[in-house]
């Protein structure tokens, strides 16, 4: 007989493997802000408008913004709401950077506020450099970090992730370096956004963890959503090249197709071991990195 287990009852049969996968996910998740920064920097470099100081500050702003959003998200789903975020089951014990070491978990709201304050300082730098237009990007990012938890609880998590780490981040970096918005930036942001959303959905998809014959399996995963997001990511990449918005070398991102096939093979099953599901999530992050590297290489070459 199959028994549904609660979050506090999860006892993985292969705990070390599960912990290794979760550790890898924690580290690699920051590629969600690093990859858009690199792609945006490469687009700016292809126009001859690249400068290291603005690029590093803009990339730092994205990184700190993601960290700040994580702190506020953690606080909101652990101390301020009904904790409806499903990721707490399979990612039990997840905490943002330095939580529990530099500050207590219940003070993550202040860590998030500090990150937003640092980003405000970076925004002031770009305001002095470029004027008021850049502040709209900073304002959008700040509002998303603050209101992400209530948006997530209302079912808007994946669309917000797509817009934030796709068009907003890539176009924001390009605008910060060039002062203009280009069609190439918008088109390049689409595959980035789709593959970041795949990661977000895998990390927090609805599921139950059950004890079935000594094995723990993942259920209630919308496989169609993941397969569609993967397909849209590759279609947007190929279409961008075919329509001459992206350089031919951007197709190097297709080297990630075997990883995508592996992820699809796991999620298409009616059930999966917890460790298999977690490593599929790791591979989805690697897909994002490979596609991002291909896009950047395309513009640089």
C-alpha atoms as one frame of an Amber mdcrd trajectory, in Angstrom:
protein
   0.000   0.000   0.000   1.254   3.475  -0.881   1.290   6.023   1.942   1.606
   9.757   1.328   4.275  11.259   3.540   4.273  14.761   4.979   7.171  17.180
   4.695   8.488  16.348   8.164   8.218  12.601   7.521  10.486  12.518   4.474
  13.303  10.048   5.080  15.126   9.524   1.773  16.452   6.019   1.152  19.552
   7.590  -0.399  20.054  10.693   1.731  23.691  11.445   0.719  22.807  11.463
  -2.987  19.795  13.679  -2.307  21.909  16.108  -0.283  24.557  16.281  -3.016
  21.904  17.100  -5.598  20.342  19.780  -3.400  23.784  21.294  -2.743  24.460
  21.421  -6.481  21.091  23.060  -7.109  21.718  25.693  -4.425  25.055  26.657
  -5.993  23.954  26.525  -9.625  20.714  28.446  -9.101  22.610  31.724  -9.270
  23.141  31.028 -12.949  19.625  32.491 -13.272  21.176  35.950 -12.873  24.712
  35.231 -14.113  23.674  33.807 -17.500  21.477  36.811 -18.498  24.304  39.134
 -17.443  26.835  37.311 -19.641  24.456  37.188 -22.613  23.638  40.885 -22.240
  27.324  41.740 -21.921  28.126  39.798 -25.087  25.383  41.627 -27.002  26.784
  44.970 -25.840  30.306  43.887 -26.802  29.106  43.017 -30.313  28.010  46.647
 -30.723  31.294  48.049 -29.405  29.643  49.462 -26.273  31.121  47.186 -23.624
  32.899  48.589 -20.567  34.008  46.502 -17.614  32.980  48.769 -14.736  29.330
  49.224 -15.795  29.102  45.560 -16.755  30.429  44.283 -13.434  28.186  46.648
 -11.472  25.117  45.693 -13.513  25.923  41.969 -13.170  26.467  42.444  -9.433
  23.110  44.188  -9.260  21.387  41.172 -10.827  23.192  38.767  -8.513  22.387
  40.748  -5.381  18.829  41.257  -6.574  18.380  37.489  -6.908  19.865  36.970
  -3.441  17.584  39.646  -1.997  14.567  38.058  -3.631  15.579  34.699  -2.138
  15.780  36.185   1.354  12.377  37.837   1.098  10.923  34.694  -0.490  12.280
  32.520   2.330  10.958  34.876   4.970   7.564  35.146   3.287   7.081  31.383
   2.934   8.388  30.477   6.399   7.384  33.288   8.746   4.693  35.396   7.108
   2.319  33.214   5.040   0.653  29.804   5.116   3.750  28.196   3.549   1.950
  26.961   0.457   5.182  26.779  -1.516   5.457  23.091  -2.497   9.252  23.184
  -2.785   9.573  22.845   0.998   8.810  19.123   0.742  11.515  17.907  -1.572
  13.853  20.790  -0.741  13.301  20.466   3.006  15.893  22.514   4.860  16.513
  24.926   1.947  17.901  28.255   3.136  19.367  31.246   1.272  23.068  32.078
   1.551  24.405  32.646   5.096  21.014  32.005   6.722  21.640  30.453  10.113
  25.303  31.523  10.137  25.537  35.305   9.721  21.924  35.903  10.767  18.945
  34.000  12.108  16.333  32.669   9.660  13.646  35.012  10.999  15.877  37.985
  10.129  16.098  37.144   6.426  13.655  39.988   5.780  16.391  42.408   6.858
  18.972  40.623   4.703  16.612  41.047   1.754  16.170  44.734   2.564  19.963
  45.179   2.737  20.354  43.585  -0.716  17.736  45.946  -2.143  19.543  48.895
  -0.524  22.813  47.865  -2.201  20.991  47.576  -5.512  19.558  51.041  -4.955
  23.113  52.353  -4.662  24.009  50.662  -7.966  20.898  52.208  -9.527  22.076
  55.654  -8.395  25.399  55.058 -10.164  23.631  54.233 -13.434  21.238  57.161
 -12.977  24.208  59.525 -12.824  25.716  57.789 -15.843  22.617  57.464 -18.047
  19.686  59.412 -16.647  16.217  58.395 -15.498  15.411  55.711 -18.107  17.562
  53.080 -16.370  15.585  53.577 -13.157  12.568  51.842 -14.694  14.554  48.616
 -14.898  15.710  49.034 -11.298  12.176  49.783 -10.128  10.756  46.729 -11.906
  13.397  44.460 -10.382  12.852  45.842  -6.891   9.081  45.467  -7.062   9.398
  41.879  -8.287  11.745  41.013  -5.403   9.331  42.536  -2.875   6.085  41.118
  -4.238   7.328  37.779  -5.587   5.952  35.706  -2.688   2.331  36.929  -2.966
   2.532  36.592  -6.755   3.838  33.033  -6.361   1.016  32.124  -3.979  -1.463
  33.312  -6.604   0.004  31.059  -9.284   2.190  33.623 -11.080   5.579  32.183
 -10.147   6.620  30.828 -13.555   5.435  33.829 -15.631   7.229  36.209 -13.249
  10.409  34.108 -13.410  10.274  34.115 -17.227   9.862  37.891 -17.487  12.399
  38.679 -14.758  15.334  36.482 -15.753  14.554  36.612 -19.461  13.577  39.964
 -21.028  14.041  42.160 -17.947  17.548  40.981 -17.039  18.973  40.586 -20.546
  17.454  43.807 -21.894  18.377  45.603 -18.657  22.051  44.670 -18.965  22.124
  45.682 -22.628  20.423  48.993 -21.869  22.804  49.681 -18.972  25.795  49.215
 -21.307  24.497  50.694 -24.563  21.657  53.037 -23.606  19.370  51.382 -26.158
  17.035  48.408 -26.466  17.754  46.142 -29.408  15.726  43.437 -31.095  18.657
  41.079 -30.572  18.425  41.570 -26.799  14.713  40.755 -26.729  15.079  37.705
 -28.992  18.101  36.396 -27.063  16.189  36.800 -23.813  13.473  34.349 -24.906
  15.432  31.064 -24.749  17.103  32.284 -21.555  13.697  33.002 -20.035  12.216
  29.664 -21.095  15.096  27.606 -19.710  15.196  29.549 -16.432  11.474  28.851
 -16.119  12.091  25.127 -16.650  14.435  25.227 -13.659  11.926  27.174 -11.568
   9.115  24.783 -12.411  11.154  21.674 -11.663  12.311  23.188  -8.384   8.821
  24.025  -7.174   6.356  21.913  -9.181   3.384  20.437  -7.348   4.043  16.901
  -6.187   3.636  14.388  -3.399   6.456  12.387  -1.905   5.237   8.893  -1.076
   6.661   5.726   0.436   5.972   2.920  -2.017   7.749  -0.361  -1.429  10.700
   1.357   0.188  11.115   3.810  -2.696  10.196   7.480  -2.623   8.668   8.815
  -5.809   7.556  12.150  -7.202   3.956  12.451  -8.375   1.557  15.185  -9.595
   4.167  16.750 -11.840   2.768  18.527 -14.894   4.982  16.914 -17.491   3.280
  18.762 -20.339   4.300  22.160 -18.955   7.955  21.139 -18.692   8.061  19.583
 -22.151   6.386  22.661 -23.672   8.848  25.017 -21.941  11.805  22.955 -23.188
  10.371  22.952 -26.718   9.719  26.718 -26.665  13.273  27.312 -25.474  14.837
  25.488 -28.405  12.290  26.761 -30.945  12.942  30.378 -29.904  16.696  29.785
 -30.221  16.497  28.232 -33.687  13.903  30.755 -34.896  16.094  33.636 -33.704
  18.966  32.347 -35.801  16.745  31.519 -38.799  15.309  35.060 -38.760  18.841
  36.559 -38.458  18.207  38.140 -35.049  20.789  35.835 -33.463  24.230  34.884
 -34.852  24.691  31.429 -36.344  27.121  30.459 -33.564  24.248  30.762 -31.087
  23.163  27.318 -32.281  25.959  25.979 -30.100  23.260  26.014 -27.426  21.800
  22.951 -29.167  24.662  20.960 -27.628  22.428  20.838 -24.556  19.812  18.708
 -26.350  21.035  15.394 -24.833  20.563  16.922 -21.369  17.081  18.079 -22.320
  16.257  14.556 -23.510  17.463  13.199 -20.175  15.300  15.663 -18.234  12.290
  14.872 -20.410  12.830  11.130 -19.910  12.680  11.555 -16.132   9.643  13.824
 -15.974   7.678  11.811 -18.533   7.615   8.837 -16.165   4.511   8.414 -14.031
   6.790   8.472 -11.008  10.453   9.103 -10.302  12.827   8.528  -7.432  13.516
  11.682  -5.463  17.225  11.589  -6.303  16.488  11.131 -10.029  14.122  14.101
  -9.981  16.673  16.263  -8.187  19.468  15.392 -10.631  17.086  16.151 -13.498
  16.729  19.599 -11.933  20.527  19.938 -11.861  20.680  19.004 -15.553  18.037
  21.617 -16.345  20.320  24.265 -14.844  23.231  22.986 -16.939  21.000  23.340
 -20.026  20.524  27.016 -19.145  24.284  27.487 -18.767  25.087  25.774 -22.082
  22.443  27.741 -23.996  23.598  30.984 -22.388  27.219  30.225 -23.272  26.180
  29.482 -26.852  24.301  32.774 -27.149  27.217  34.736 -25.675  29.719  32.990
 -27.941  27.530  33.746 -30.950  27.610  37.482 -30.316  31.286  37.543 -29.377
  32.370  35.628 -32.497
